[in-house]
Amino acid sequence: MQTQSAIVKKKELIPGQTTLLEIHAPHIAAKAQPGNFIIVRVSETGERIPLTIADADKARGTITIVFLVLGKTTALLNTLKEGDSILDLCGPLGKPTCIEPGGTVICVGGGTGIAAMHHIAKGHWRVGNKVAAIIGARTKNLLLFYDELSQFVHEMFVSTNDGSFGHKGLVTELLRNKLETDPTVSEVVAVGPVPMMKAVSLVTKPFGVKTTVSLNSIMIDGIGMCGACRVTVNGETRFTCVDGPEFDGHAVDFDELNARLATFKPMEKESMESYCKCAHHEKKD
Ligand SMILES: Cc1cc2nc3c(=O)[nH]c(=O)nc-3n(C[C@H](O)[C@H](O)[C@H](O)COP(=O)(O)OP(=O)(O)OC[C@H]3O[C@@H](n4cnc5c(N)ncnc54)[C@H](O)[C@@H]3O)c2cc1C
């Protein structure tokens, strides 16, 4: 647990949509490993949200998070500036990524998941694994962490839906091609939107390649007590916070996960609308 952590760097990666924060949190930075996440509280009365540790620098005592501005809490977090403090952070949470030497690892990332996946690619690179990254976005301007990721991969493949950069199409097309041509692949790790992780798992299944996905189920306490983040894996109930967030992609019930993620949509919409109204009034006053 770390309280009152100062933001040492803020960078809008995609203005108004995706932001990087480097936060002074030496206790978390000292222990953070690829795959870990934190739970953030921005206000006394607000909700707790999980965000992946996209990088950690033990020497500087900082961690980096990259988040999509989606609803009220991420919008509030995005109002903070360099020098401001985040109310509290809890972490590092979750089981770290299993990183062992051997073979070629393909890291597949989509959207904000590319930043989270970067930490995993870095871990595999450091133990000497051959790392191939396959990243995708709707269009070139929405592609995150290309330069950061390039430092820790041997091969990089990019796809955009509109063809503005790299292959025109989906990451799964590049993945299938790589699996068909490279017999050294020992594992595929996917981090991104649920439909992407489901599609990646369907592509890898016939190849019999170990497939790890990082799940983003709704989470509250992050320490295994509330059960909000439960998912079905291999027909059994597991908690994303303490049993994951990474699971065998071939065993996850993605349709149930998708349905559970949508459970609170009307309340989330209402909460965002009232936040926007308040923010608008404050600007006028
Ligand atoms: C282990 C884990 C790691 C994550 N890492 C990242 C990350 O690195 N970057 C990033 O942008 N997002 C990440 N997420 C998702 C992030 O937590 C949600 O986008 C965030 O909680 C949205 O909150 P909000 O109030 O802004 O939006 P809301 O309007 O409240 O919700 C928008 C959508 O976000 C999801 N969501 C809402 N509340 C939660 C919650 N408490 N827990 C999980 N999902 C929720 C739901 O799908 C919801 O429909 C992660 C989720 C998990 C479980």
The ligand as an SDF file (V2000), in Angstrom:
LIG
                    3D

 53 58  0  0  0  0  0  0  0  0999 V2000
   -6.3360   -6.3250  -13.7560 C   0  0  0  0  0  0  0  0  0  0  0  0
   -6.8600   -5.1560  -14.5780 C   0  0  0  0  0  0  0  0  0  0  0  0
   -5.9560   -4.3000  -15.1740 C   0  0  0  0  0  0  0  0  0  0  0  0
   -6.4130   -3.2240  -15.9230 C   0  0  0  0  0  0  0  0  0  0  0  0
   -5.4660   -2.4170  -16.5020 N   0  0  0  0  0  0  0  0  0  0  0  0
   -5.8650   -1.3570  -17.2340 C   0  0  0  0  0  0  0  0  0  0  0  0
   -4.8840   -0.4840  -17.8220 C   0  0  0  0  0  0  0  0  0  0  0  0
   -3.6730   -0.6690  -17.6680 O   0  0  0  0  0  0  0  0  0  0  0  0
   -5.3450    0.5720  -18.5410 N   0  0  0  0  0  0  0  0  0  0  0  0
   -6.6890    0.8180  -18.7180 C   0  0  0  0  0  0  0  0  0  0  0  0
   -7.0330    1.7910  -19.4100 O   0  0  0  0  0  0  0  0  0  0  0  0
   -7.6290    0.0070  -18.1610 N   0  0  0  0  0  0  0  0  0  0  0  0
   -7.2480   -1.0600  -17.4210 C   0  0  0  0  0  0  0  0  0  0  0  0
   -8.2040   -1.8590  -16.8330 N   0  0  0  0  0  0  0  0  0  0  0  0
   -9.6320   -1.4880  -16.9630 C   0  0  0  0  0  0  0  0  0  0  0  0
   -9.9440   -0.2980  -16.0350 C   0  0  0  0  0  0  0  0  0  0  0  0
   -9.9030   -0.7300  -14.6880 O   0  0  0  0  0  0  0  0  0  0  0  0
  -11.3360    0.3060  -16.3590 C   0  0  0  0  0  0  0  0  0  0  0  0
  -11.2600    0.8870  -17.6470 O   0  0  0  0  0  0  0  0  0  0  0  0
  -11.7310    1.3730  -15.3420 C   0  0  0  0  0  0  0  0  0  0  0  0
  -12.0650    0.7780  -14.1320 O   0  0  0  0  0  0  0  0  0  0  0  0
  -12.9040    2.2110  -15.8690 C   0  0  0  0  0  0  0  0  0  0  0  0
  -13.3980    3.0310  -14.8150 O   0  0  0  0  0  0  0  0  0  0  0  0
  -14.2170    4.3590  -15.1360 P   0  0  0  0  0  0  0  0  0  0  0  0
  -14.8750    4.8340  -13.8950 O   0  0  0  0  0  0  0  0  0  0  0  0
  -13.3800    5.3540  -15.8550 O   0  0  0  0  0  0  0  0  0  0  0  0
  -15.2990    3.8880  -16.1930 O   0  0  0  0  0  0  0  0  0  0  0  0
  -16.7630    3.3340  -15.9380 P   0  0  0  0  0  0  0  0  0  0  0  0
  -17.7140    4.1730  -16.7060 O   0  0  0  0  0  0  0  0  0  0  0  0
  -17.0220    3.0930  -14.4880 O   0  0  0  0  0  0  0  0  0  0  0  0
  -16.6890    1.9280  -16.6340 O   0  0  0  0  0  0  0  0  0  0  0  0
  -16.4080    1.7800  -18.0240 C   0  0  0  0  0  0  0  0  0  0  0  0
  -16.0800    0.2930  -18.2660 C   0  0  0  0  0  0  0  0  0  0  0  0
  -14.8430   -0.0150  -17.5690 O   0  0  0  0  0  0  0  0  0  0  0  0
  -14.9330   -1.2970  -16.9440 C   0  0  0  0  0  0  0  0  0  0  0  0
  -14.8520   -1.0850  -15.4780 N   0  0  0  0  0  0  0  0  0  0  0  0
  -15.5630   -0.2300  -14.7240 C   0  0  0  0  0  0  0  0  0  0  0  0
  -15.2370   -0.3150  -13.4250 N   0  0  0  0  0  0  0  0  0  0  0  0
  -14.2940   -1.2600  -13.3450 C   0  0  0  0  0  0  0  0  0  0  0  0
  -13.5600   -1.8350  -12.2780 C   0  0  0  0  0  0  0  0  0  0  0  0
  -13.7390   -1.4630  -11.0030 N   0  0  0  0  0  0  0  0  0  0  0  0
  -12.6910   -2.8170  -12.5640 N   0  0  0  0  0  0  0  0  0  0  0  0
  -12.4630   -3.2080  -13.8400 C   0  0  0  0  0  0  0  0  0  0  0  0
  -13.1260   -2.7060  -14.9090 N   0  0  0  0  0  0  0  0  0  0  0  0
  -14.0310   -1.7570  -14.6590 C   0  0  0  0  0  0  0  0  0  0  0  0
  -16.2590   -1.8800  -17.3790 C   0  0  0  0  0  0  0  0  0  0  0  0
  -16.0580   -2.6100  -18.5700 O   0  0  0  0  0  0  0  0  0  0  0  0
  -17.0960   -0.6800  -17.6670 C   0  0  0  0  0  0  0  0  0  0  0  0
  -18.1500   -0.9300  -18.5220 O   0  0  0  0  0  0  0  0  0  0  0  0
   -7.8050   -2.9800  -16.0790 C   0  0  0  0  0  0  0  0  0  0  0  0
   -8.7130   -3.8430  -15.4770 C   0  0  0  0  0  0  0  0  0  0  0  0
   -8.2500   -4.9390  -14.7360 C   0  0  0  0  0  0  0  0  0  0  0  0
   -9.2140   -5.8670  -14.0780 C   0  0  0  0  0  0  0  0  0  0  0  0
  1  2  1  0
  2  3  1  0
  2 52  2  0
  3  4  2  0
  4  5  1  0
  4 50  1  0
  5  6  2  0
  6  7  1  0
  6 13  1  0
  7  8  2  0
  7  9  1  0
  9 10  1  0
 10 11  2  0
 10 12  1  0
 12 13  2  0
 13 14  1  0
 14 15  1  0
 14 50  1  0
 15 16  1  0
 16 17  1  0
 16 18  1  0
 18 19  1  0
 18 20  1  0
 20 21  1  0
 20 22  1  0
 22 23  1  0
 23 24  1  0
 24 25  2  0
 24 26  1  0
 24 27  1  0
 27 28  1  0
 28 29  2  0
 28 30  1  0
 28 31  1  0
 31 32  1  0
 32 33  1  0
 33 34  1  0
 33 48  1  0
 34 35  1  0
 35 36  1  0
 35 46  1  0
 36 37  1  0
 36 45  1  0
 37 38  2  0
 38 39  1  0
 39 40  1  0
 39 45  2  0
 40 41  1  0
 40 42  2  0
 42 43  1  0
 43 44  2  0
 44 45  1  0
 46 47  1  0
 46 48  1  0
 48 49  1  0
 50 51  2  0
 51 52  1  0
 52 53  1  0
M  END
$$$$
